[in-house]
Amino acid sequence: MSSQRAVEILEEELRQLVQRRAVPLGPTGDPELASLVDEAVADYRDRFLHGGLPTLDDEAVELLHHRIAGFGLLTPLLDDPEIEEIWINEPGRVFVARGGRPELTTLVMTACEVEEVVERMLARAGRRLDRSQPFVDARLPDGSRLHVVIPPVTDAWAVNIRKFVNLRAHTLEELARLGSISPAAARFLDASIRVGLNVVVAGAVGAGKTTLLNCLAGSVPPGERIVTCEEVFELRTGRPDVVAMQCRQPNLEGEGAITLRDLVRESLRMRPDRIIVGEVRGPEALDMLLALNSGAGGMTSVHATSAREALRKLTTLPLLAGENVDRQFVAATVAACVDLVVFCRRLDDSRSVTEILAVGEPSGDGIEATAGLVFAGTGTDLAWTGEMPRRVERFAESGIDLGAILR
């Protein structure tokens, strides 16, 4: 209890010191802030020798570092490599996900502590949150993704942190070694990207869509220019010629917002060979389809329960762009632009590709009747169904024996 009181005293002194010296909020573990904590701790221990102050042990010093130079009580959870996601429903209910499985932690925070940690995260991300703008998405210094909703939309501050996880796979070959996709299917997708086919990655939340999208981007030839469009930076393509763009929230006057639709349209002016849209979930799907129809190759991801459902969703989302958007036009555009849909899902503690669907020509007001499974199964058991993708001439022109890959 005495150590807790010592932390409270030092924390108040440090906050005043930070304000007086105008120390900027850097990333978690910022050396200037950490040095300031060490300086204050040394001064406190000197004063402790003269009596009148509670004891300050090493555990209390570590907690102080978390609160001042880190992200408060959430710092140990953020530093735990086994934790993939953290969410707070209310101050006394903090959950984490390990291996895709949720669990309620023993951590209890006060409402003030939750608000303080969130405000510190947003300050470092350059984002804001208030009652006029009760939702926010932000990227933390380590790449983790933060989403916050505040009252009056919710009863208490609702926080979700999708942690940055070092990708275990950066290429399709590495993904195959992990057992998430069969070697033949990995070679097929690698060849498909190299010859310029357009690919949609589909799956549920946490199914590994972003990882798969990164691995697909790793197959883009080094000489090609990539432009990425995302709500919050998540893609890490590792290619030499890349321009990455992310959305921007409106300012205090409600102006200056940059949407995903704006980014996709802007990307066409940047001489792209490939356009990668991190995820489509609204009217930006129309802009993405029009961009792909302009001749640039591309990839994107979409939430869906199957590969065929992803196709149906792609023919529906563009209709949100306006009343003058015709469904048959959208279906024909999807058929013309999208070549493959790759569906991945979480199975127990692993993520696997379970379908690769080839898109054909439109039939009636949809395209599902002419779409065929090229690969079906799970992970390393994903096998060729005998169906061939379209544009096979591109493989031959590039000197790729598609038949040998599929077999």
Long-range contacts (C-beta under 8 A, 24 or more apart in sequence): 2-54, 2-55, 3-54, 3-55, 3-56, 3-57, 3-59, 3-60, 4-60, 5-54, 6-44, 6-53, 6-54, 6-55, 6-56, 6-60, 7-56, 7-60, 7-63, 7-64, 7-67, 9-44, 9-53, 9-54, 10-40, 10-41, 10-44, 10-56, 10-64, 11-64, 11-67, 11-68, 13-40, 13-44, 14-40, 14-64, 14-68, 15-68, 18-68, 25-120, 25-123, 25-124, 26-124, 26-141, 27-124, 27-141, 27-142, 28-69, 28-70, 28-71, 28-75, 28-78, 28-124, 28-140, 28-141, 28-142, 29-69, 29-70, 30-69, 33-68, 33-69, 34-65, 34-69, 36-68, 36-69, 37-61, 37-64, 37-65, 37-68, 37-69, 71-117, 71-120, 71-121, 72-109, 72-113, 72-116, 72-117, 72-120, 73-107, 73-109, 73-113, 73-117, 74-107, 74-117, 74-161, 77-105, 77-107, 78-142, 78-144, 78-161, 78-163, 83-163, 84-162, 84-163, 84-165, 84-206, 85-160, 85-161, 85-162, 85-163, 85-206, 86-159, 86-160, 86-161, 86-163, 87-158, 87-159, 87-160, 87-161, 88-114, 88-157, 88-158, 88-159, 88-160, 89-156, 89-158, 90-155, 90-156, 91-156, 91-157, 97-206, 99-349, 100-206, 100-346, 100-348, 100-349, 101-349, 111-156, 111-157, 114-156, 114-157, 114-159, 115-157, 118-146, 118-148, 118-157, 118-159, 121-146, 122-146, 122-148, 127-249, 128-249, 128-252, 132-252, 132-254, 133-249, 133-250, 136-249, 137-231, 137-232, 138-232, 139-232, 139-233, 139-234, 139-246, 140-164, 143-233, 143-234, 145-232, 145-234, 167-211, 167-214, 167-236, 168-211, 169-211, 169-215, 170-214, 170-215, 170-218, 170-238, 171-215, 171-218, 171-219, 172-215, 172-216, 172-218, 172-219, 174-215, 175-211, 175-212, 175-215, 176-380, 179-350, 179-352, 179-379, 179-380, 180-208, 180-344, 180-350, 180-351, 180-352, 180-353, 180-379, 181-352, 181-353, 181-379, 181-380, 181-382, 182-375, 182-377, 182-379, 182-380, 182-381, 182-382, 182-383, 183-380, 184-375, 184-382, 184-383, 184-384, 184-405, 184-406, 184-407, 185-353, 185-356, 185-375, 185-382, 185-384, 187-405, 188-356, 188-374, 188-375, 188-384, 188-402, 188-405, 188-406, 189-216, 189-219, 189-340, 189-342, 189-356, 190-219, 191-395, 191-398, 191-400, 191-402, 191-405, 192-339, 192-340, 192-389, 193-217, 193-219, 193-220, 193-299, 194-219, 194-220, 194-221, 194-398, 194-400, 195-391, 195-394, 195-395, 195-397, 195-398, 195-400, 196-297, 196-394, 197-297, 197-339, 197-340, 197-389, 197-391, 197-394, 198-292, 198-297, 198-298, 198-299, 198-337, 198-338, 198-339, 198-340, 199-299, 199-338, 199-339, 199-340, 199-341, 199-342, 200-299, 200-300, 200-301, 200-302, 200-310, 200-314, 200-338, 200-340, 200-341, 200-342, 201-299, 201-300, 201-301, 201-302, 201-341, 201-342, 201-344, 202-301, 202-302, 202-303, 202-304, 202-306, 202-307, 202-309, 202-310, 202-341, 202-342, 202-343, 202-344, 203-301, 203-303, 203-304, 203-343, 203-344, 203-345, 204-303, 204-304, 204-305, 204-345, 204-346, 205-303, 206-346, 207-344, 207-345, 207-346, 207-351, 208-344, 208-346, 208-351, 209-279, 209-301, 209-344, 210-234, 210-235, 210-278, 210-301, 211-351, 212-301, 212-342, 212-344, 212-353, 213-276, 213-278, 213-299, 213-300, 213-301, 214-238, 216-299, 216-342, 217-274, 217-276, 217-299, 220-273, 220-274, 224-273, 224-274, 225-270, 225-271, 225-272, 225-273, 225-274, 226-272, 226-273, 226-274, 226-275, 226-276, 227-267, 227-270, 227-272, 227-274, 227-275, 227-276, 228-275, 228-276, 228-277, 228-278, 229-260, 229-263, 229-264, 229-267, 229-275, 229-276, 229-277, 229-278, 230-260, 230-263, 230-277, 230-278, 230-279, 231-260, 231-278, 231-279, 234-278, 235-276, 235-278, 237-276, 243-270, 259-284, 260-284, 260-287, 261-287, 261-321, 264-288, 264-291, 265-291, 267-291, 268-294, 268-296, 272-296, 273-297, 274-298, 274-299, 276-300, 279-303, 280-314, 280-317, 281-317, 282-317, 282-320, 283-317, 283-318, 283-320, 283-321, 283-322, 285-314, 285-317, 285-318, 285-320, 285-321, 286-317, 286-318, 286-320, 286-321, 286-325, 286-330, 287-321, 289-314, 289-318, 289-330, 289-333, 289-334, 289-337, 289-338, 290-333, 292-337, 292-338, 293-333, 293-336, 293-337, 304-343, 306-343, 306-355, 307-341, 307-342, 307-343, 307-355, 307-356, 307-357, 307-371, 307-373, 308-341, 308-357, 308-368, 308-371, 310-341, 310-343, 311-338, 311-341, 311-357, 311-359, 311-367, 311-368, 311-371, 312-366, 312-368, 314-338, 315-366, 315-367, 327-365, 328-362, 328-365, 331-362, 331-365, 331-366, 331-367, 332-362, 334-359, 334-362, 334-367, 335-359, 335-360, 335-361, 335-362, 335-367, 335-370, 339-389, 339-390, 339-391, 340-374, 340-389, 341-371, 347-378, 347-379, 350-379, 352-378, 352-379, 352-382, 353-379, 353-382, 354-378, 354-379, 354-382, 356-382, 358-387, 358-388, 358-389, 358-390, 359-390, 360-390, 374-406
